[in-house]
Amino acid sequence: MKLPHRRQFLHLAADAAALPAVSRIASAQTYPTRPVHLIEGFGAGGAPDIVARLIGQWLTERLGQPFVVENRAGANGNIATQAVARASPDGYTLLLVVSSNAINATLYNRLNFDFIRDIVPVASIARTPLVMEVHPSVPAKTVPEFIAYAKANPGKINVGSSGTGNVTHVCGELFKMMTGVDMFHVPHRGAQVLIGLIGGQVQVYFGIMASSIEHIRAGKVRALAVTTATRSAALPDIPTVGESVAGYEASAWWGIGAPRNTPVEIIEKLNTEINAALADPKIKAQLADLGSTTLGGSPADFDKLMANDVEKWAKVVKFAGIKPD
């Protein structure tokens, strides 16, 4: 899906037509002059909310106006995304963009917005691995052992997720697609999947590291691998899935987006401040506590990440025949 250049061109062209250059620059220099709303779609207390508040506090301190985090949970993040897509493109309504947005782009057929068209990238924030983890009763200690065990027990292994179509689901489906194992998907409501895994109702789960790491350290579940291309500093002795399944890579990530036609000068100002945050040792440490590594870069870099994941997860959604609840 080759979208970054096209979208950047359309964005710049629309912005240039909207305001004279001098007026736009002056607006960016004074921005923000009132509170900014940063909307996230997964509820208070979760990793997206924590990341939104971390960046929101930084921007509040640096830009002199409150960046107020609003939780608009529901529909796997679509409620929040629609609210921002329909907002005035003036920089005062922003979206915490998450990896689920890239999945939703093809999972849902009748959305009232087009994620790639209607949300423009501001800056990526961080990437976090998922962890392939199993109940202690599973005899496999490595990914190859698990594949062999699953193939010897087709359809008898339950793979949990924290909801149909979210990143914990599609990571499991990607594993099935690339290894040929037959596992039965059991969706849960959010964090209840960890209760199911610890209780043995599901045998394997591809979980967000921030939510799973304490259970792994306590020995309640066993980590087999992390899903990113490189090992995680938070679990340095745990291999990657890709070390056994060539080409496997997946992650959850967060960034900031804005409504289409938001002035490019405002986007650049926000991008500069977010990159400054990601260079700050305290911010880096707080993100590391979530098992995450900082990303940053230009809006075009984030655009490429989003577009690549839309294309990648579209293949998995089609392969698995995933339908939203």
C-alpha positions as CSV (number, residue, x, y, z in Angstrom):
1,M,0.0,0.0,0.0
2,K,2.1,3.0,-1.3
3,L,0.4,5.8,0.4
4,P,2.9,8.1,2.2
5,H,3.8,10.3,-0.8
6,R,0.3,10.7,-2.0
7,R,-1.1,11.5,1.4
8,Q,1.7,14.0,2.2
9,F,1.1,15.7,-1.2
10,L,-2.6,16.0,-0.6
11,H,-2.1,17.2,3.0
12,L,0.4,19.9,1.9
13,A,-1.8,21.0,-1.0
14,A,-4.9,21.3,1.0
15,D,-3.1,23.2,3.7
16,A,-1.5,25.6,1.3
17,A,-4.9,26.4,-0.2
18,A,-6.5,27.0,3.2
19,L,-4.5,29.9,4.5
20,P,-1.9,32.4,3.3
21,A,1.7,31.4,4.2
22,V,2.3,34.3,6.6
23,S,-1.0,33.6,8.4
24,R,-0.2,29.9,8.7
25,I,3.3,30.5,10.1
26,A,1.9,33.1,12.6
27,S,-0.7,30.6,13.7
28,A,1.9,27.9,14.3
29,Q,4.1,30.3,16.3
30,T,1.3,31.1,18.7
31,Y,-0.2,27.6,18.8
32,P,-1.6,26.5,21.2
33,T,-3.6,29.3,22.6
34,R,-6.2,27.1,24.4
35,P,-6.4,23.5,25.7
36,V,-5.7,20.7,23.3
37,H,-7.7,17.5,23.5
38,L,-5.7,14.2,23.1
39,I,-8.2,11.4,22.5
40,E,-7.4,7.8,23.2
41,G,-9.7,4.9,22.6
42,F,-9.0,2.1,25.1
43,G,-9.9,3.4,28.5
44,A,-8.2,4.6,31.6
45,G,-5.3,2.7,33.1
46,G,-4.1,0.7,30.1
47,A,-0.9,1.2,28.2
48,P,-2.4,3.5,25.6
49,D,-3.8,5.8,28.4
50,I,-0.4,5.8,30.2
51,V,1.4,6.7,27.0
52,A,-1.1,9.5,26.1
53,R,-0.8,11.0,29.6
54,L,3.0,10.8,29.5
55,I,3.2,12.7,26.2
56,G,0.3,15.0,27.1
57,Q,2.1,16.1,30.3
58,W,5.3,16.8,28.4
59,L,3.5,18.9,25.8
60,T,1.6,20.7,28.5
61,E,4.8,21.8,30.1
62,R,6.6,22.6,26.9
63,L,3.8,24.5,25.1
64,G,2.1,26.2,28.0
65,Q,-1.5,25.0,27.4
66,P,-3.1,21.9,28.9
67,F,-3.1,18.7,26.7
68,V,-6.1,17.0,28.1
69,V,-6.4,13.3,27.6
70,E,-9.9,12.0,26.9
71,N,-10.8,8.4,27.1
72,R,-13.3,7.3,24.5
73,A,-13.2,3.6,24.7
74,G,-15.1,1.3,22.4
75,A,-15.2,-0.5,19.1
76,N,-11.5,-1.4,19.3
77,G,-10.5,2.3,19.1
78,N,-12.9,3.3,16.3
79,I,-15.0,5.6,18.4
80,A,-12.0,7.7,19.3
81,T,-10.7,7.7,15.8
82,Q,-14.0,8.8,14.3
83,A,-14.2,11.6,16.8
84,V,-10.8,12.9,15.6
85,A,-11.4,12.3,12.0
86,R,-14.5,14.5,12.2
87,A,-12.9,17.2,14.3
88,S,-11.8,20.7,13.1
89,P,-8.3,20.4,11.6
90,D,-6.8,23.2,13.8
91,G,-4.5,21.2,16.0
92,Y,-6.8,21.3,19.0
93,T,-8.0,17.7,18.7
94,L,-5.4,14.9,18.4
95,L,-5.5,11.1,18.4
96,L,-3.4,8.6,20.2
97,V,-2.9,6.4,17.2
98,V,-2.3,2.7,18.0
99,S,-1.5,-0.5,16.1
100,S,-5.1,-1.5,16.2
101,N,-5.9,1.4,13.9
102,A,-3.9,-0.3,11.2
103,I,-5.8,-3.6,11.8
104,N,-9.2,-1.9,11.9
105,A,-8.6,-0.3,8.4
106,T,-9.4,-3.7,6.8
107,L,-11.1,-5.5,9.6
108,Y,-14.2,-3.2,9.5
109,N,-16.0,-2.8,6.2
110,R,-18.4,0.0,7.1
111,L,-16.5,2.6,9.1
112,N,-17.6,6.3,8.8
113,F,-14.0,7.3,8.2
114,D,-10.9,6.2,6.3
115,F,-8.0,5.9,8.7
116,I,-5.3,6.4,6.1
117,R,-7.1,9.3,4.4
118,D,-8.6,11.1,7.4
119,I,-5.8,10.8,10.1
120,V,-2.5,12.4,9.3
121,P,0.7,11.3,11.1
122,V,2.3,13.7,13.6
123,A,4.9,11.5,15.3
124,S,5.5,7.9,16.3
125,I,6.2,7.4,20.0
126,A,7.2,3.9,20.9
127,R,7.0,0.3,20.0
128,T,6.5,-2.6,22.4
129,P,6.8,-6.3,21.8
130,L,4.2,-8.9,22.5
131,V,5.2,-12.0,24.3
132,M,4.3,-15.5,23.2
133,E,3.5,-17.0,26.6
134,V,2.1,-20.3,27.7
135,H,0.5,-21.9,30.7
136,P,3.0,-23.9,32.8
137,S,1.2,-27.1,31.9
138,V,2.3,-26.8,28.3
139,P,5.4,-29.0,28.0
140,A,7.1,-26.8,25.3
141,K,10.0,-24.7,26.5
142,T,10.9,-23.2,23.1
143,V,9.0,-22.1,20.0
144,P,10.1,-25.1,17.9
145,E,8.9,-27.4,20.7
146,F,5.6,-25.6,20.8
147,I,5.1,-26.0,17.1
148,A,5.8,-29.7,17.3
149,Y,3.4,-30.0,20.3
150,A,0.7,-28.0,18.5
151,K,1.0,-30.1,15.3
152,A,0.7,-33.3,17.5
153,N,-2.5,-31.9,19.0
154,P,-4.3,-30.1,16.2
155,G,-7.3,-28.1,17.3
156,K,-6.7,-29.0,21.0
157,I,-4.8,-25.9,21.9
158,N,-6.7,-22.7,22.8
159,V,-5.0,-19.4,21.9
160,G,-6.4,-16.5,23.8
161,S,-6.7,-12.9,22.9
162,S,-8.0,-9.7,24.6
163,G,-10.6,-9.2,21.9
164,T,-11.4,-10.3,18.3
165,G,-9.3,-8.3,15.8
166,N,-7.0,-6.6,18.2
167,V,-3.2,-6.9,18.0
168,T,-3.1,-9.9,20.5
169,H,-5.5,-11.7,18.2
170,V,-3.8,-11.0,14.8
171,C,-0.3,-11.8,16.2
172,G,-1.6,-15.3,17.0
173,E,-3.2,-15.6,13.6
174,L,0.1,-14.5,12.0
175,F,1.9,-17.3,13.9
176,K,-0.7,-19.8,12.7
177,M,-0.4,-18.6,9.1
178,M,3.4,-18.8,9.1
179,T,3.7,-22.2,10.9
180,G,0.6,-24.1,9.8
181,V,-0.4,-25.0,13.4
182,D,-4.1,-25.4,14.2
183,M,-5.2,-23.6,17.3
184,F,-8.7,-22.5,18.5
185,H,-9.1,-18.8,19.1
186,V,-10.8,-17.8,22.4
187,P,-11.4,-14.1,22.7
188,H,-11.8,-12.4,26.1
189,R,-12.7,-9.0,27.4
190,G,-9.5,-7.1,27.7
191,A,-7.2,-8.2,30.6
192,Q,-9.5,-11.2,31.5
193,V,-7.4,-13.2,29.0
194,L,-4.6,-13.3,31.5
195,I,-7.0,-14.8,34.0
196,G,-7.8,-17.4,31.5
197,L,-4.2,-18.1,30.7
198,I,-3.1,-18.3,34.3
199,G,-6.1,-20.5,35.1
200,G,-5.3,-22.9,32.1
201,Q,-8.5,-22.2,30.1
202,V,-6.2,-21.1,27.3
203,Q,-2.8,-22.5,26.7
204,V,-1.1,-19.8,24.8
205,Y,-1.4,-16.0,24.4
206,F,0.4,-13.4,22.5
207,G,0.3,-10.6,25.1
208,I,1.4,-7.0,25.4
209,M,4.6,-7.1,27.4
210,A,3.5,-4.3,29.7
211,S,0.5,-6.3,30.9
212,S,2.3,-9.7,31.0
213,I,5.8,-9.1,32.3
214,E,5.0,-9.3,36.1
215,H,3.1,-12.6,35.6
216,I,6.1,-13.9,33.6
217,R,8.6,-12.8,36.4
218,A,6.3,-14.4,39.0
219,G,6.3,-17.7,37.1
220,K,2.6,-17.8,36.6
221,V,3.1,-18.1,32.9
222,R,6.1,-19.1,30.8
223,A,7.5,-16.8,28.1
224,L,8.7,-18.6,25.0
225,A,9.5,-15.6,22.7
226,V,9.0,-12.0,22.0
227,T,7.4,-10.9,18.7
228,T,9.7,-8.1,17.7
229,A,12.6,-8.5,15.3
230,T,15.1,-8.0,18.1
231,R,15.2,-9.2,21.7
232,S,13.7,-7.0,24.4
233,A,15.9,-5.3,27.0
234,A,13.1,-6.1,29.5
235,L,13.4,-9.9,28.9
236,P,16.9,-10.2,27.4
237,D,17.2,-14.0,27.8
238,I,14.0,-14.6,25.9
239,P,14.5,-15.2,22.1
240,T,12.4,-13.7,19.3
241,V,9.8,-15.7,17.5
242,G,11.7,-14.9,14.3
243,E,14.8,-16.8,15.5
244,S,12.7,-20.0,15.0
245,V,10.1,-18.8,12.4
246,A,12.0,-16.8,9.8
247,G,10.4,-13.5,9.0
248,Y,7.9,-13.4,11.9
249,E,7.7,-9.9,13.3
250,A,4.9,-8.0,15.1
251,S,4.5,-5.3,17.7
252,A,2.2,-2.9,19.3
253,W,3.0,0.8,18.8
254,W,1.7,4.2,19.7
255,G,1.9,7.6,18.0
256,I,0.1,10.9,17.6
257,G,-2.2,11.7,14.7
258,A,-4.4,14.7,13.7
259,P,-7.4,15.4,11.4
260,R,-6.7,15.6,7.7
261,N,-5.8,19.2,6.6
262,T,-4.3,20.2,10.0
263,P,-1.7,22.9,9.1
264,V,1.7,21.4,8.4
265,E,3.4,24.0,10.6
266,I,1.4,22.8,13.6
267,I,2.2,19.2,12.8
268,E,5.9,20.1,12.5
269,K,5.8,22.0,15.8
270,L,4.2,19.0,17.6
271,N,6.6,16.6,15.9
272,T,9.6,18.6,17.2
273,E,8.3,18.6,20.7
274,I,7.4,14.9,20.7
275,N,10.9,14.0,19.4
276,A,12.3,16.2,22.2
277,A,10.3,14.2,24.7
278,L,11.6,10.9,23.3
279,A,15.2,12.1,23.8
280,D,14.6,12.9,27.4
281,P,16.0,10.2,29.8
282,K,13.1,10.3,32.1
283,I,10.6,9.8,29.3
284,K,12.7,7.0,27.9
285,A,12.9,5.3,31.3
286,Q,9.1,5.5,31.8
287,L,8.5,4.0,28.3
288,A,11.1,1.3,29.1
289,D,9.1,0.4,32.2
290,L,6.3,-0.5,29.8
291,G,8.7,-2.8,27.9
292,S,8.8,-0.3,25.1
293,T,11.5,1.3,22.9
294,T,11.2,4.9,21.6
295,L,10.6,5.5,17.9
296,G,10.3,9.2,16.9
297,G,11.3,10.6,13.5
298,S,9.4,12.6,11.0
299,P,5.7,12.5,10.1
300,A,6.7,10.7,6.9
301,D,8.4,8.0,9.0
302,F,5.3,7.4,11.0
303,D,3.2,7.4,7.8
304,K,5.3,4.6,6.4
305,L,4.9,2.6,9.6
306,M,1.1,3.0,9.6
307,A,0.8,2.2,5.9
308,N,3.1,-0.9,6.1
309,D,1.0,-2.3,9.0
310,V,-2.3,-1.7,7.2
311,E,-0.9,-3.8,4.4
312,K,0.6,-6.4,6.6
313,W,-2.5,-7.0,8.8
314,A,-4.9,-6.9,5.8
315,K,-3.2,-10.2,4.7
316,V,-3.7,-11.8,8.1
317,V,-7.3,-10.6,8.4
318,K,-8.0,-12.2,5.0
319,F,-6.1,-15.4,5.7
320,A,-7.9,-15.9,9.0
321,G,-11.3,-14.7,7.9
322,I,-11.5,-12.5,10.9
323,K,-14.8,-10.7,11.4
324,P,-15.4,-8.0,14.0
325,D,-17.7,-8.9,17.0
